[in-house]
Amino acid sequence: MKRFFAPVLMLAALSGCGLQPLYSGGSTGAVATTLGSVSVDPIEGKSGWLMRNALNDRLQAAGSSAPRYRLTVALDDQIEGFGIRADDTITRERRTLRARYQLIDTSTGTTVIDATAGSDAGIDVVSSEYATIAGENSALENLTQRVADQIVTRLSLYARGE
């Protein structure tokens, strides 16, 4: 008898936790519909090109004919050295990518979200300049993916009404 009541009690407790799926309703749900109606403005530079592609991949709005929202993004991409040897050569760099983004309702022209997102990555500086540049580029690609995830998560929460 105990075997039967324990799982039932656990299920009852779980239903009261308040968690709800973010993408409920699938492709016709509120979140998917809103994300599909966002167009991303062009962003300057290599980091901007990577960010715009990452956002469009997540929003799936590249072919949207009449977007309801417009997303503008301004990026700040910095590389700074912080590990220094006795001969004053840098051994470690930190690449920081910060994005200030605004979601604008195209029908009214009002800004509904004005927020920032960001991430950073460490890069080893080695004797090969090619390897260091490849590390910096790889860090930028990874950072744009992380920041794009943060932006889309915030847009999803807005679409859900939180």
N, C-alpha and C positions, 0 to 999 in steps of 0.2 A: 504494500500500500504506500509506503514511504517513497518507493521508486516512482510512483505515478505523481504524487503531489509536489515533489521537489522541482521537477522540470516545469510544471504548471505555474508554480509560484515564481520561478525565475523568469518565465515568459511574461507574467503579469508585471513584474518589477521592471523589465526591460521596456515594456510599452509605455511606461510613465517617464522615461528619461528625456523625452522631448526631441530626440534626434530625428531629422527628416532627411531624405535623400535630396541632394542639391539639384540633380538633373531628373527629378521625377517627371513623368509624362513623355520621356524620350525626346524624339526630334520635334514633337508638337507641343512640348511643355513650355512654360513661360521663360525659363532660362535659355533654352536652345533657340527659341524664337527671337528673343532679344539679342543674343550673341550673334545670330545670323543676320541681324539688321544693323550691324555696326560696320562702318567703313573706316579704314585707317588712312589718315593723311600721310603723304610722303615725309620721311624723316631724313635729315641730312647725314651724309658720310657713310662709311662702311658699317659702323655700328648701327646706324639708322636703317640701312638696307637689311641687315640681319634681323633687327628688331621688328621691322614691318613684316618681313616674311614669316617670322615666328608668330606674330600676332594674327596674321591672316590665316596661317595654318590652323591655329586654335579657334578662331572665330568662324572660319569657313564662310567668309563674307566676300571673297574676291570677286564673285560673279553677281553680287547683289545689285539689282538695277535701281531700286529706290530705297536707300538706307534711311532708317529712322534716326540713327545716331551717327555722330562723327567723332572719332577718337584722334586727338592731337597729342603727340608725344615729343618732349624735348629731352635729349639725353646729355648726360655729363659723364664722359669717359676719361678716367685719370689713371696714370701709371706712376707709382712712386717707388723708389728704392729705399729699403730699410735695413738690409743686412750688409754690413761693410767690413771688409777685411782690414788687416793692418796696413796694406798698401793702398788703401782708399778705393778699392774696387768693390762694386756692389755684388752681393751674392744672392740677394732675394728681392723680388719686387712684389708689389700688391697692385692688382688691377681692380679698380672700383667702377662700377657702372650704376648710375642713378638715373631714374626716369621720372620726370614730372609729367603727368598725363591728365587730360581733361576729356570727359565724355560730354558731348554737346548734343542736345535734342535739336534736330534739324528743323522741326516744325515751329518751334518757339525761339530757337537761338539761345536758350538758357543752358548754362553749365550745370549738369546734374551731379557730376563727380569731378572733384579737383583734388588729386592725391599724388603721392610719390611712392616709388618702389625702388629697391636697389639690392645689390649684392656685391660681394668682392671675392677675389681669388688670389692665392699666392702662386708666384712663379719663381722657379729656380733659375738663376742666371748662371750659365755654364760657359766654358771656354769657347764653344762654338756659337758664333753670332746667329747663324742660321737656326740652330736649335732653340736659342732664346726667343727669336722672332716667331718661330713656330709655336712655342709655348705661350707667347703673348696672344697670338691669333686663336689658339685653341681655348685659352681662358676667355677671350671675348665671345666666342661662339657659345660656350657654356653659360656665360653670364647672361647673354641675351635670352637664352632659353629659360633660365631661372626667373629673370625679371618679367618676361612675357607671361609665365605661369602666374606670378603674383598679380599682374594687371588683370588677367582674365578671371582669376578667382575673385578679385574685388568687383569686377563687372558682373559676375554671376551672382554674387551676394546682393548687388543692387537690383538685378533683374528679379530675384526672388522676393525682394521687398524688405531686406534687412538693412 
